[in-house]
């Protein structure tokens, strides 16, 4: 399983910040220093500066055609207008500008039916807590970045909204869940009575996941 580069981690932090997460929490969870994060962003800005004229023309073509043109048609139109540019560079610029046309946002769906044991919904939308380490929640989210798809699996404390642990992977698999749990239990080895909430994804119905929660005295909850 390929490890994410510093640039890929910085790009993911940028995406997660759009969902309201605090920068310091994300940098701590993903083990990325603030200086490295801003350095990677500055490299992206320099690339954007070099592509300024091309980016401007791509935006114009995209808007003139009611945001319906994909990479192939934009590239063809650029050639018609005298630009000497290859298809891959157009694709990179359009990804950076987030010009994807009018298409639905892709979402990762982990539900595959009853592939293991489904737990009761203990939380039942009651997300309030009196203190940390009472209720945790987990999920797998998919991000479409310029270099491909990325999946992040975090555990969040419902009281502090702190990222307890996480795993970043190019594919959603059981190794991702194992690594996430191991990191959480290394940090908090005593969590007897804590409630762990998730959806009914195949990962959370898996025997390994259920056994690990039971081993640490965690009550499993699913919606």
C-alpha positions, 0 to 999 in steps of 0.5 A: 500500500503506497504511502501518501506524499507530503503534497498529497497530505497537504491537499487532503488537509485543505479538503478537510478544512472545507468541512470545518475541521481545525487546521491544528487538529488535522495537522496533528492527526496526519502528522504533518508540520505547519511549515511543511503544510504551508511549503507544499501550498506555496509549491502549488501556488507557484505552479498555478502562477506558471499556468496563469494564462492557460488557466484563464483561457481554460476557465473562459472555455469552460464557462462559455460552454455552460460548464459542460466541457470535460478535459478532452473538449477543453483541450481540443478547443485550446489547440484551436485557439493556438495553445501548444499544450498536452492533454495531461497538463490540461487535466492537472490545471482543471483538477486544480481549478476544480472544473469538473462540469455538472456531475454529482459528487462521488461518495464512498458507500461501504454498505454491502448488505448483511455481511457480518453482524449488525449492532443495535443503534445505541446512540439513536441520534443522541450525540451529546456527551458530558466529557471526552472518551464517552462516545466515539464515531467513525466513518470512511470518506472518499476524496477525489484529488488530482492524483486519484482517489484517497480514503480516510478513516478517522475516529472522532470523539463526539465531545471534543470533535478531536481526531483520535486516530486515522488511516489514510489509504488509496483503497478502503480495506480491513488493514485501514481499519486495523491500523486506525484501531491500533493507533486509537488503543495505543493512545487510550488503552483503557476505554471500558464502557465507551460507545463506538458509533458507525454506519452498517458498512462491511468494515464495522460488521467484520468479526475483527472489528467487533472482537477488537471493540469487545476486547476493550470493553467498547459498546458497539452502535450502528445506524 
